[in-house]
Amino acid sequence: ERFYYRLLRLMVRRSELWTEFDMAWILYAMRRRKLVAVSDEVKEHRLWGKVHLNIASYFRQKMHLISPQGAAFILFEFARSGLYPGRCIAKAMERVRKHLPSISDRALVALAVAMAKFDWPEMRLLKKLTAEVCQPRRFVRMHPNMLVVVLHSYAKLDVRDPVLLQNLCDLFARGCQPIDVRSTFMLAYSLGRLGVRGPVWRAIAERSAKAMDRHPPLHLSLIAHAFGKVAVRDEEFLCGPL
C-alpha cells in the first residue's frame, strides 16, 4: 500500500488533468488492490476517499468531453468498487444511450453490469441495449459468456425482456458447450429468476453434467434451485449426476 499511497498522493495534486482513461485505470487499480476508504482516522484511507471524490467530481464536470465508451467503463469501475458516484449516473447513462451503437462489445457488457450493480432499471436504455445486443452483426460476434453476463444483469434488475430471452434461449438451446463453468450456473440462475422455461434447460443439464467435477457445491445448489424455480424436472440430470 505504501507505493500506491505515494503515487496517488502525487497524482491527486493535479487531478484536474485526469482524462477518462486515467479515471478508469485509477479506479481499476484501486479496486484490484482493495484500496477503499473505511476510517477517517487512517491517513491512507483519507487519501483513497479523496481520490474517489475527485474522480466523481471531474467525471461530472467533464461529462461532455468523455466518450460514451469511457463513461460506460468508469460507471462499471465505480459499480464494481461498490461506490455510488452521485447524480452524474443519470447524466452518464443518458450520454451512453444516445451513442450506444458506437461502443464496443465489452463496453456494452460493462454498462449492463453497472446498471445491475446500481439497481438502475432505466427502461429506455435497456430497450436500446437489447436492440443493440440482438443486432446480427453484434450477436454473432459476442462470446456466449458475454451474453450470459448481460442476461444475468437483466435478471438482477428483474427485467424480463422477451426479445433478448428469445434470442438467447434459441442460441443456448442448440448447446451450451462454448460457455464456461461459471457462466453455466449464471445462465441457470438468470433463467430461473426470470421464470423462463423451454428446451434450453436440457442443454443446461447436459453442460452441467459434463462439467460436474469442476462445479463447486454452491454452483450445483444454485443450478438445482433454478430448476426448481421454473418447475423443470430433468430426471436424467437431477437423479443422476447431481
Beta strands, then each sheet from edge to edge (+ up, - down):
end
